[in-house]
Amino acid sequence: MHAFIGEFFGSMTLILFGDGVVANVLLQRSKGKDGGWMVIATGWGLAVMVAVFVANAMGSPGADINPAVTVAKWVMGMYTDPAVVGGFILAQIAGCFAGGVLVWLMYLPHWKVTDDPGLKQAVFCTAPAINHPVGNIISEVIGTIALIVGIGAIVSAGDIAGGMLPFLVGGLVWAIGLSLGGPTGYAINPARDLGPRLAHAILPIAGKGASGWGYAWVPIVGPVLGACIGAYMWMQLM
């Protein structure tokens, strides 16, 4: 139970800081307006770092905070009980939903003064720079493989990683955002996209538009496929 609680609060923290930096950059009259992609990618990397610390402290030593990581561990045999896998994924989605609600509250007066509904949606969930389903899936698969293999490499460093693990994983996500994030906004985490997208759909956000459900399957299917491929690749490497 402590692990599920850790996954919930870690995932909530991830979205509070991750979607929070997007809101800071995109919403009108925010002091971070037009900060650019470097600020967003940096904020997301730091969000992962803090979220891993929170998940660990709240009782989840693995600190997956991502269904793709949970699936990869299942494929590699680190999890054997499907109920645990399902419970972790539900906790992650719920935590990401809660994080989306917190971001809405944090920037409450800014939604009304932001005219573009697309920018409001972008705070909560990903969308492709070019709508190309095959290309978008490939981008999410490659980004997630980089995440899974990268985490494996960091963890295998042993004493080098140690207590630096959250910082190193955050740096990995920062690198993925800077180098691979352009095509789709690098979900690489189904809960990170689905939970806040649900929040966007449900919350009374001033002037919001559609929640983009026609694209929502891509940041779910792509990261899951990437997790399976990345886990298989890592098992072959090891």
C-alpha positions as CSV (number, residue, x, y, z in Angstrom):
1,M,0.0,0.0,0.0
2,H,2.8,2.4,0.8
3,A,4.2,1.8,-2.7
4,F,0.9,2.7,-4.3
5,I,0.7,5.9,-2.2
6,G,4.3,6.8,-3.2
7,E,3.4,6.3,-6.9
8,F,0.3,8.5,-6.5
9,F,2.2,11.4,-4.8
10,G,5.2,11.1,-7.0
11,S,3.1,11.2,-10.1
12,M,1.1,14.2,-8.7
13,T,4.4,16.0,-8.0
14,L,5.6,15.2,-11.6
15,I,2.6,17.0,-13.1
16,L,2.5,19.9,-10.6
17,F,6.0,20.8,-11.7
18,G,6.0,19.5,-15.3
19,D,2.6,20.9,-16.4
20,G,3.3,23.9,-14.2
21,V,6.3,25.0,-16.2
22,V,4.3,24.6,-19.4
23,A,1.6,26.9,-17.9
24,N,4.2,29.3,-16.8
25,V,5.6,29.6,-20.3
26,L,2.3,29.5,-22.3
27,L,-0.4,31.3,-20.3
28,Q,-0.9,35.1,-20.7
29,R,0.4,37.4,-18.0
30,S,2.4,34.7,-16.3
31,K,5.9,36.0,-15.3
32,G,7.4,33.1,-17.3
33,K,5.5,33.9,-20.5
34,D,7.5,33.0,-23.7
35,G,10.3,31.4,-21.7
36,G,10.7,28.9,-24.6
37,W,11.5,25.2,-25.0
38,M,14.7,25.3,-23.0
39,V,12.7,26.4,-19.9
40,I,10.0,23.7,-20.5
41,A,12.5,20.9,-21.0
42,T,14.5,22.0,-18.0
43,G,11.4,22.2,-15.9
44,W,10.3,18.8,-16.9
45,G,13.7,17.3,-16.1
46,L,13.6,18.9,-12.6
47,A,10.0,17.7,-12.2
48,V,11.1,14.1,-12.7
49,M,14.0,14.6,-10.2
50,V,11.7,16.0,-7.5
51,A,9.0,13.4,-8.2
52,V,11.4,10.5,-7.8
53,F,12.5,11.9,-4.4
54,V,8.8,12.3,-3.4
55,A,7.8,8.8,-4.5
56,N,10.8,7.3,-2.6
57,A,10.0,9.2,0.5
58,M,6.3,8.3,0.4
59,G,7.0,4.5,0.2
60,S,7.8,3.6,-3.4
61,P,11.4,2.6,-3.6
62,G,11.2,1.9,-7.3
63,A,9.7,5.3,-8.0
64,D,8.3,4.3,-11.4
65,I,5.9,7.3,-11.7
66,N,5.3,6.1,-15.3
67,P,3.3,3.1,-16.6
68,A,6.0,2.7,-19.3
69,V,8.6,2.1,-16.6
70,T,6.2,-0.3,-14.7
71,V,5.5,-2.2,-17.9
72,A,9.3,-2.4,-18.7
73,K,9.9,-3.8,-15.2
74,W,7.1,-6.4,-15.7
75,V,8.6,-7.5,-19.1
76,M,12.0,-7.9,-17.4
77,G,10.5,-10.0,-14.6
78,M,11.0,-7.4,-11.8
79,Y,7.2,-7.5,-11.2
80,T,5.4,-10.8,-11.3
81,D,2.0,-10.0,-9.9
82,P,-0.3,-8.4,-12.5
83,A,-2.4,-6.8,-9.7
84,V,0.7,-4.9,-8.6
85,V,1.3,-3.7,-12.1
86,G,-2.3,-2.6,-12.5
87,G,-2.4,-1.0,-9.1
88,F,0.7,1.0,-9.9
89,I,-0.6,2.2,-13.2
90,L,-3.9,3.3,-11.7
91,A,-2.1,5.2,-8.9
92,Q,0.1,6.9,-11.5
93,I,-2.9,8.0,-13.6
94,A,-4.8,9.2,-10.5
95,G,-1.7,11.1,-9.3
96,C,-1.3,12.8,-12.7
97,F,-5.0,13.7,-12.7
98,A,-4.6,15.3,-9.3
99,G,-1.5,17.1,-10.5
100,G,-3.5,18.6,-13.4
101,V,-6.1,19.9,-10.9
102,L,-3.4,21.5,-8.9
103,V,-1.9,23.3,-12.0
104,W,-5.4,24.5,-12.8
105,L,-5.7,26.0,-9.4
106,M,-2.2,27.4,-9.3
107,Y,-2.8,29.4,-12.5
108,L,-6.6,30.0,-11.9
109,P,-6.8,33.7,-13.1
110,H,-4.6,33.1,-16.1
111,W,-7.0,30.8,-18.0
112,K,-9.6,33.5,-18.6
113,V,-7.0,36.0,-20.0
114,T,-5.5,33.4,-22.3
115,D,-7.6,33.4,-25.5
116,D,-6.0,30.4,-27.4
117,P,-7.7,27.2,-26.3
118,G,-4.9,25.2,-27.9
119,L,-2.4,26.7,-25.4
120,K,-4.6,25.8,-22.5
121,Q,-4.8,22.2,-23.7
122,A,-1.1,22.1,-24.3
123,V,-0.6,22.8,-20.5
124,F,-2.2,19.5,-19.7
125,C,-1.4,17.1,-22.5
126,T,0.8,16.5,-25.6
127,A,0.0,17.2,-29.2
128,P,2.1,16.6,-32.3
129,A,3.9,19.4,-34.1
130,I,2.9,17.7,-37.3
131,N,-0.1,15.3,-37.2
132,H,1.4,12.1,-38.7
133,P,0.2,9.1,-36.7
134,V,2.9,6.7,-37.9
135,G,5.7,9.3,-37.4
136,N,4.2,10.3,-34.0
137,I,4.1,6.7,-32.8
138,I,7.7,6.2,-33.9
139,S,8.8,9.3,-32.1
140,E,7.2,8.2,-28.8
141,V,8.6,4.7,-29.2
142,I,12.2,6.0,-29.8
143,G,11.9,8.5,-26.9
144,T,10.6,5.8,-24.5
145,I,13.3,3.3,-25.6
146,A,15.9,6.0,-24.8
147,L,14.2,6.5,-21.4
148,I,14.2,2.7,-20.5
149,V,17.7,1.9,-21.7
150,G,19.0,5.2,-20.2
151,I,17.5,4.3,-16.8
152,G,18.9,0.8,-17.0
153,A,22.4,2.2,-17.7
154,I,22.1,4.7,-14.8
155,V,21.0,2.0,-12.4
156,S,23.7,-0.4,-13.5
157,A,26.3,2.1,-12.7
158,G,25.9,1.0,-9.0
159,D,27.8,3.2,-6.6
160,I,28.2,5.9,-9.2
161,A,24.4,6.3,-9.3
162,G,23.6,5.7,-5.6
163,G,21.8,8.7,-4.1
164,M,22.3,10.6,-7.3
165,L,19.7,8.5,-9.1
166,P,16.9,11.1,-9.0
167,F,19.3,13.8,-10.4
168,L,20.6,11.5,-13.1
169,V,17.1,10.3,-14.2
170,G,16.0,13.9,-14.3
171,G,19.0,14.8,-16.4
172,L,18.1,11.9,-18.8
173,V,14.5,13.3,-19.2
174,W,16.0,16.8,-19.7
175,A,18.2,15.4,-22.5
176,I,15.2,13.6,-24.1
177,G,13.2,16.7,-24.1
178,L,15.9,18.8,-25.6
179,S,16.9,16.3,-28.3
180,L,13.8,14.2,-29.0
181,G,10.9,16.3,-27.7
182,G,10.1,18.4,-30.8
183,P,7.9,16.1,-32.8
184,T,5.3,15.1,-30.2
185,G,6.1,16.9,-26.9
186,Y,7.7,13.7,-25.6
187,A,5.0,12.1,-23.5
188,I,7.1,9.0,-22.9
189,N,4.6,8.3,-20.1
190,P,1.0,7.3,-20.7
191,A,-0.2,8.6,-17.3
192,R,1.6,11.9,-17.8
193,D,-0.7,12.5,-20.8
194,L,-3.9,10.7,-19.9
195,G,-4.3,11.9,-16.3
196,P,-4.0,15.6,-17.1
197,R,-6.0,15.2,-20.3
198,L,-8.9,13.8,-18.2
199,A,-8.5,16.8,-15.9
200,H,-8.7,19.2,-18.8
201,A,-11.8,17.4,-20.0
202,I,-13.5,17.6,-16.6
203,L,-12.4,20.9,-15.1
204,P,-14.3,24.1,-15.6
205,I,-11.4,25.8,-17.4
206,A,-12.3,29.2,-18.7
207,G,-12.5,29.2,-22.5
208,K,-11.1,25.8,-23.0
209,G,-11.6,23.8,-26.2
210,A,-11.6,20.2,-27.0
211,S,-9.3,17.8,-25.1
212,G,-7.8,16.2,-28.3
213,W,-9.1,12.7,-27.7
214,G,-8.4,11.8,-31.4
215,Y,-4.7,11.9,-30.6
216,A,-4.8,10.6,-27.1
217,W,-4.1,7.0,-28.1
218,V,-0.6,7.9,-29.5
219,P,1.0,8.9,-26.1
220,I,-0.4,5.6,-24.6
221,V,0.4,3.1,-27.4
222,G,3.8,4.6,-28.3
223,P,5.3,4.6,-24.8
224,V,4.0,1.1,-24.0
225,L,5.5,-0.2,-27.2
226,G,8.7,1.6,-26.5
227,A,8.8,0.2,-23.0
228,C,8.4,-3.4,-24.2
229,I,11.1,-2.9,-26.9
230,G,13.4,-1.1,-24.5
231,A,13.1,-3.8,-21.9
232,Y,13.8,-6.5,-24.4
233,M,16.8,-4.6,-25.7
234,W,18.2,-4.1,-22.2
235,M,17.7,-7.8,-21.4
236,Q,19.7,-8.7,-24.5
237,L,22.4,-6.2,-23.6
238,M,22.7,-7.6,-20.1
